[in-house]
Amino acid sequence: MTPIRARIGVLGLALVAGLATPASATAAPVTAATAPAPTVEERRLDGDAPREILRRSGFASAAPAFARGLGRADSYREARRLVAREGSALWRRAVDRVQGRGPARGDLSRDDDRPLYWARLGMTRELRTWEPGFGLSERQRAGLLEELERTSRGQRDIRLPQHRTGSGGGGKGVKRVLLTGFDPFTLDRDIRISNPSGAVALALDGTVIDTPDGPARVETAVFPVRWQDFAEGAVERALRPYLPKVDLFTTVSQGRVGKFDVERTNGAWRGGFPDNDNVSRTETVPVADPASQPQWTTTTLPYEAITAADTGRFPVLDNTAVTEIPAGGTEPVVRPDGPTPGSTAREGGGGNYLSNEIAYRATLLRDRLGLHGTLPGGHVHTPVLQFGPDNADPATGAVTDPDFVRNRLDIVAQVRAIVAVAGSATERRPG
């Protein structure tokens, strides 16, 4: 997700040392409030393609069942328990479907990430418009929505193995890998779109990858394509507890057509491309302690090993280009070999959309935790996931086709191979 990389690309994987901007000091009073209307993102649920994806995956029942559960809740505490339980269950159901556990409950291919996305939106819409008899304040509703977002994105389901003998991939010497993906986006351009980074997250969550240097256990989460969530610290809040405990992390998103990129440099700039709520932001990436905020952060992934390895059918590039305003200058300049001293960021290697931002936030978090020299981490852009040539028109095309499925499966397999290479080139950290 690199708004076309601000050039072509599209989105990604990540991971809090206090990058988030501080929350408002004043809390809303706990009084009953009228339920708000659905968001722009939620209103897309009424389109034909989302309804077909939900029906053909067996996920069409998720939101109605959730609404019935809400209707039985007679207190905020009971509602919060329900939200946490049902959000986690949706994530596990999506992971199980992609990984082949249980019935598929529909003819949509199991590797598809879109059922989770649309089912979650159905549930958030039900929760956003719910008006319980006991009254619900704006603050309480916001808390319920946050809980649903975090649980249904796997952010509360990260289970890192101990470095000791055990079951389920937790044996002695197991490396711990954290990977993140994104929701589909640019949905007004093509509402059928899938995000291969989200598919990767579902396919790899909880799996063990064999590498020449031993097994690596992967835990994953996905993030929304919304500027405001990032400004409120969603990345840092979700992943700060885990960075000191993992051996490797990578944020993943969709990038350019026909190739993978390992992004060498990330920039502190938002370029304004609209998010899934059709909101634009053009500004410096908002983080805590902006006085110490760098314009650039860098990958510590083993990019030389990754780009040299044969990991699949798509080429994997070491992308060193950035766009900067040079020190003393006023106009942006493209630098193919990275930023120059004292420059101001306008695009990282991954552009200036949320894929660049998640990479920036994750690597800044790494650095603020004092882990730059010991923790490999950065961002990988996947190829754009394309429909077959006879199914490219979003107005008349089918929601899936054989080329679309094959492309997604190949991208997922290649990310798995990239993680294996990165894991082999990474030392285990103590603890």
GIBELMO-V592472 format. One record per helix or strand. SS is the DSSP state (helix for helix, strand for strand). FROM is the first residue (numbers start at 0). TO is the last residue. If there is no record, write none. Layout:
BEGIN
SS,FROM,TO / SS,FROM,TO
END
This chain:
BEGIN
strand,2,2 / strand,7,8 / helix,39,45 / helix,47,56 / helix,60,71 / helix,75,97 / helix,113,128 / helix,137,151 / strand,174,181 / helix,195,203 / strand,207,210 / strand,213,222 / helix,226,230 / helix,233,242 / strand,247,253 / strand,258,262 / strand,264,266 / strand,268,270 / strand,281,283 / helix,289,291 / strand,295,297 / helix,302,307 / strand,314,318 / strand,321,324 / strand,331,334 / strand,343,347 / strand,350,350 / helix,353,367 / strand,375,381 / helix,388,390 / helix,401,423
END
